[in-house]
């Protein structure tokens, strides 16, 4: 890696595989990409495709210094586009007017980010446009004995952190101890498999692709570690209706649960950012980061898009974490072990490229440091 004085894109929140796939997407088109994160050593900073990298203050504990640092770096590297990738998007959107006028920032407006990041308000939007949603309970006293299991989760959150599946009233009561009722959502459990619609919307343009979870990092759903592209026009239509209603601009992931036995569909949440499974649509031909970059420079992009159904991708470290979770929670099986150590039949890997072998070491370093510091493998 060499230092540069100018770049095309600064990408933030680059410690993980999402930033890595964005980096690969953009740099493969000849763009000069600078990666940024709170950490100095990670999968992106150690990638050969990273032109330069820098560390910034934690945006979630020190947003003022984070913004000041980012503005300084924007003036230093003079990128065409600043591309936030995760929840730091809300903070950047909040201070959008502080950045130079010539800079393009590839996120929607703060009101749209906030309404979709909130699981309760996002669910209400889905209801308004006729998307099937799980029943929301005001309290556990509203749940009948036959209404279990239920899902209790933070209204604001990601990566299945703090999500609890309660099978009875006692488990539900335990799950909400010391929780602020205004910060959690209690909803009907939707059986089935996790399915995500990755989409991009800009003015009159909209395109969505669908992938289905094969393996998830934690038992019962959440972050996917193996996934496959499928065809589901109905889910794409649902996603479009939600984004059209609020005039959303940018990338977004919509999570659904689909029960193949009954055909029931339930909206789970919206993620107004890049999703953890972004490697799948990219490998399938829907190059979301590069398309988003182009939309910042020109409102009309004549790019034919087609996704290859059946495209499969795997997050190597995520599978190892999923195996560890299965062992700890006693859900281990030969099938889980086999899937963890299966590497054939995948079109791409989230965190490994044979032409960039050093990068995955940065990922392992980051997760190991977080495990030592916090005792958790879900940073």
C-alpha positions, -999 to +999 in steps of 0.1 A: +000+000+000+012+035-008+001+069+004-018+091-020-026+128-021-059+125-039-085+098-043-119+091-060-137+077-029-133+076+009-151+046+023-159+046+061-165+018+086-140-004+069-131-030+095-153-058+080-161-077+049-187-052+038-161-025+034-138-050+018-163-059-009-170-022-015-132-016-018-128-045-043-158-033-063-146+002-067-109-004-071-115-031-098-130-003-119-098+017-116-109+040-088-085+052-061-101+042-028-091+054+007-104+033+036-113+047+071-123+032+104-117+035+141-091+006+138-058+010+121-054-027+112-083-045+095-093-064+064-094-032+042-063-015+055-043-046+048-057-051+013-035-044-017-064-026-032-065+000-005-046+031-018-044+046+017-061+044+051-067+064+082-083+060+117-109+083+130-124+088+165-153+065+174-184+081+158-208+066+183-190+080+214-174+111+200-193+122+170-179+158+170-143+147+167-153+120+142-169+146+119-139+170+123-115+143+114-135+133+084-138+168+071-100+172+075-094+140+055-119+150+028-100+183+024-068+164+023-077+137-002-103+157-021-125+126-031-154+129-055-175+107-032-177+100+005-193+065+009-205+056+044-213+020+048-230+014+081-247+032+111-221+060+109-243+071+080-268+087+104-241+108+120-226+119+087-261+128+075-268+148+106-237+170+099-241+169+061-240+207+058-206+208+075-189+191+045-176+209+014-203+217-011-184+199-039-184+166-021-210+140-030-222+119+000-238+086-011-266+084+015-302+094+018-314+123+039-314+120+077-352+117+081-352+087+058-323+071+075-339+076+109-373+063+100-359+031+084-333+025+111-361+024+136-377-011+135-410+001+147-415+030+123-401+009+094-427-018+102-455+009+102-443+021+068-444-015+055-480-019+068-490+014+051-480+000+017-496-034+021-464-054+030-472-083+054-458-076+088-456-095+121-481-085+149-466-059+173-475-063+210-477-033+233-465-054+262-461-091+272-495-089+289-511-087+254-497-120+244-519-150+248-504-184+259-508-195+223-491-164+210-456-177+218-429-177+207-423-140+202-393-119+192-380-092+216-354-069+200-340-033+203-359-008+182-325+004+170-298-022+164-280-045+140-264-079+135-291-096+158-275-080+188-299-080+218-325-101+199-342-127+220-367-154+210-390-160+240-409-193+240-432-184+270-441-156+293-414-163+318-387-161+291-403-129+278-403-113+313-366-123+317-358-107+284-372-073+292-358-070+327-340-036+330-351-027+295-367+006+286-401-002+271-396+026+246-364+010+233-376-025+225-401-040+202-421-072+209-434-089+178-449-121+166-424-148+156-424-156+119-412-191+111-392-197+080-359-187+064-342-153+063-343-136+029-328-102+021-336-078-008-306-057-016-317-027-036-307+007-048-330+036-056-322+070-072-349+093-085-370+071-109-344+043-109-349+012-088-333-022-089-334-050-063-319-085-060-328-113-035-306-137-016-316-164+008-297-175+039-281-209+038-262-205+071-265-177+097-239-166+122-262-173+152-288-200+158-322-189+146-313-162+121-296-129+118-263-122+100-258-146+071-225-165+065-236-185+034-263-173+010-276-179-025-293-156-051-329-164-057-357-150-078-386-134-059-403-106-077-429-101-049-403-093-023-386-069-047-420-052-052-425-049-014-390-033-010-398-008-038-431+002-023-414+010+010-387+031-005-410+048-030-433+060-002-406+080+016-386+089-015-355+071-003-322+076-021-293+052-020-287+016-010-309-004+014-314-039+025-349-053+034-351-084+056-380-108+054-389-142+068-405-166+043-421-199+054-419-222+024-444-246+039-472-221+044-461-194+019-464-168+047-441-137+044-432-113+071-413-080+069-385-080+096-366-048+092-350-023+069-313-016+068-307+018+051-271+010+043-250-018+027-259-052+040-236-079+053-243-101+023-233-076-003-208-100-017-236-121-032-253-095-055-219-082-065-208-117-075-241-122-092-236-091-115-254-064-095-224-042-086-241-021-060-211+000-048-200+010-083-235+018-094-240+039-063-207+058-070-219+065-106-253+078-093-235+104-073-218+119-104-247+115-129-284+112-121-289+089-151-268+058-154-275+037-185-263+004-171-280-029-179-283-051-148-289-088-146-283-110-116-273-147-120-297-167-099-280-195-080-248-174-072-235-185-039-211-168-015-195-176+019-181-156+048-152-178+060-147-163+094-184-160+099-188-197+094-162-203+121-181-180+144-213-198+136-197-231+144-184-218+178-220-205+185-234-239+178-209-256+201-216-231+229-254-233+226-253-271+220-268-270+185-238-287+170-244-313+143-224-330+115-243-308+090-230-276+107-195-289+107-197-299+071-210-265+060-183-247+079-155-265+062-171-267+028-154-244+002-166-259-031-194-245-052-191-209-041-187-182-066-170-158-042-159-154-006-168-124+015-134-121+031-109-139+009-095-134-025-066-155-038-051-124-053-053-105-020-044-131+006-031-107+032-064-090+037-081-118+056-053-117+082-065-081+089-100-095+095-088-122+119-066-096+137-096-073+142-119-100+155-093-115+178-085-081+193-122-076+200-125-111+215-096-104+239-109-069+248-147-076+251-150-113+253-173-113+222-171-123+186-199-100+176-182-066+176 
